[in-house]
Amino acid sequence: MAQYKGFMFKSLIQRYRTLSPAQQRTVVFCGVLLAGMLAALAVMAINLLLQRAYYPAVTFLFDPRYRFEDFYDVAAFASSGLNVYAQTGPNYFPFFMLLLLPLKYLPVQAALWGVSGFFVAFYAWLAYHLMPALPCKPAWVGVFTACSFPLFFALDRGNVEMLLFIVCGLFIYCYQKGRLKTAGLWLALAINMKLYPAVFLVLFAADKKYRELLLTLCLTVGFFALGYFITDANQHLLHNLEAFAAFNHYLPFGLQFSHSLMNIVRVPAFISLNGGGPSLWGPFMQFSAEISLPYMLFVLAVFAFICLYVVFLRPPRWKAVLLLTLAEIGFPFVSYDYTLLHLTLPVLLLFAAPGRLPRQTTLCVLLALLFIPMNFWSHTYYRYFYNMVLNAGTLVRPLLIVFLLAMLMSDFTWVKLKQGWNRYFRSACH
């Protein structure tokens, strides 16, 4: 039996070595993804056998009593029609709320399942079209789709991040195909859904596509103005955004199922202050308020550095998109785990990159770890209308993001930056 297992293992290694570098990257990533999902399910099974409480012991998702709650909330906001911002709650930009108005006239469950089904179909379609050719390719696409924790988390919450992912996916797809004006249209729409896809404007600057950049900016402003005046957002929009930010930035609820780099300092502070109920949260909220400005200045400086790297050192497209996406999902004060969906786009570009890449196996493993459930440790700190749960991902994921950023830009030197700067402006002048 041992000899048979050794033979099988050796055969798999030999077959792996016959694959192209692109195929090897895909296999490594999907293999880690599958192993991570099986490990997460095993942890849940062990907890179930030990007869522990249902939540969070036997799930890696949010409190099941509030499944699809994000979608139900958005549908309720849309039922107000054009007067949506007269109430407290909507934190999306006006043009996006206009696009969501049809929810007012549709059965909520039918709309939920329609959006969810289209999202999963698009996710699998994009994976199939951007993955390199592989033996049994549909099976690899199945693993890539069915073992993605961010996909499950977005579906479980019914979060409209699903729609944003589709729009960002169409932007990257069109940009890759050279349809830059169409890509600009999709990016302008994405920015009017949530602000953080604006990081991809850097791609136009890096490629010296100034007309397309200007077009995208004009469309972005136009969409926003149209939504702003039709919905009469006025001061209500700013009030809703401020209220949402305060709830997430300062209260501990912003820590759970979040991978913001701010967790690196906030989570230890919360645990050291003994967690507990709201009566004990005062010092933690004060700490969060005090570090918000220094943190914001720090991540802005790091983002500026990433922009310089992308524009002047001209890394491959997959690396540029990956760096911008890591900033997009990791730098906000709070970044819930459904935003990890956006890493799917640079990962698929990485799969299709030509040739063997430096440290490609390590890179694929680290990226895959961001996609797996991290219920290996979970703890409930507060029980109220829903439990406030921290798990291993609350700290591990932001640390992984920091390590990936450092590894991806390890080839940076000031000499290269200066040379890239000179090349960029010489060619721009000509």
Residue, then its C-alpha position, 0 to 999 in steps of 0.5 A: m500500500a505504501q509503495y502504491k501511494g509513493f508511486m501515485f505521488k511520484s506520478l502526480i509530480q511528474r505529470y505536474r512538471t509536464l504542465s506549462p507555467a500558467q497551468q502550474r499556477t492554476v493547479v497550485f492555486c486551485g489545489v490550495l483552495l480545495a484543501g482550505m475548503l476541506a479543512a474548514l469543513a473538517v473543523m465544522a464537522i469536529n465542532l458539530l461532533l463536540q456538540r458546540a453551539y451552532y454559531p460560529a462553531v459549525t459555519f464560516l459565514f455570518d449569523p444564519r439568522y440574518r442571511f441575505e440581510d444586506f440585500y433585504d436592506v437595499a431592497a427596502f431602501a429602493s422601495s422609497g423610490l427617488n426619495v431614498y436619501a430622506q431616510t437613514g441607512p443608504n450608504y451607496f452613491p446616488f446613481f447606483m441607487l437609481l440603478l437599484l430602483p427596479l427592486k421596488y417593483l420586483p418580488v424580493q426573493a425573485a430579485l435575490w435569486g436572479v442577482s445571485g444566480f447571474f453573479v455565480a454564472f458570471y464568476a464561472w464564465l470569467a474564470y473559464h475565459l481567463m484561465p489557461a487551457l487545462p486538461c479537464k478545465p471545467a473541473w478546475v473552474g468548478v473548484f475555483t468557483a465552488c471553493s471560494f470563501p468570498l463568493f460564499f460570503a457575498l452570497d450569504r449576505g446577499n451583498v450588492e458587492m456581487l454587482l460591483f464585482i460584475v462591473c469591475g470584471l467587465f472593466i478588466y475584461c474590456y481593458q485586457k481586450g484593448r476596448l479602453k473606452t468601453a472599459g472607461l464606461w464600466l469603471a465610471l459606473a463602478i466608481n459610482m457604486k463604491l469609491y474604491p474602484a477609482v484606484f484603477l484610474v492609475l492603469f490609464a495613467a500608466d499606459k499613457k491613455y490620457r483621453e480615455l482617462l479624461l473620458t472616464l473622469c467625465l463619465t464618473v462626474g456625469f453619472f454622479a451629478l445625474g444621480y445626485f440631482i434626480t434623487d435630491a441627495n443633498q445633505h442626506l447623502l453625506h449624513n448617511l455616509e458619515a453615520f455608516a463610517a462612524f459605526n464601522h470605524y469606531l465600534p468593534f462591529g467593524l472588526q468581524f469578517s474584515h481584513s483591513l490593515m487597520n485590524i493589525v492594531r485594532v484587534p490586539a487593542f480590542i482583545s487587550l481591553n477585554g472586549g465584552g459589551p458596550s459598557l466596556w467599549g469606550p476606551f476602544m472607541q477612543f483608541s480607534a478615533e485617535i489612530s484613524l488620522p495617522y492610519m489614513l495618512f500612512v495608507l495614503a503614503v503607501f498608495a502613493f508609493i504603489c502608484l509610482y511603482v505602477v506608473f514608472l516601473r511598468p510591472p506586468r499587467w497582472k502585477a499592476v492590477l494585483l497591487l491596486t486591488l490589494a490597496e483597494i481591499g486592504f487599505p479602507f478603515v473597514s473592509y468586509d470579506y466579500t470585497l476579497l472577490h475583487l482579487t479574483l480578477p488579478v489572480l486570473l490575469l496571473f494564471a494567464a501571464p506568459g512564462r515562468l514567474p519568480r516565486q510563482t508557487t509562493l505567490c499562488v499559495l499566499l493568494a489562495l490563502l486569502f480565498i479560504p475560510m479561516n474558521f480554524w479559530s473563532h471566538t464570540y465576544y458579544r451576544y446581542f441581536y447578532n453575535m460579534v465574532l472574530n476569527a483567524g482571518t481577522l488578523v491573518r488576512p491583513l498580515l498576508i496582504v502586507f507580506l504580498l505587497a512587500m514581496l511584489m514590490s521587492d524589486f523596487t529601487w530608487v534608480k529604477l524609479k528615476q529611470g522610469w520617471n525619465r522614460y515616462f516623461r520623455s515619451a509623453c513629451h514626444 
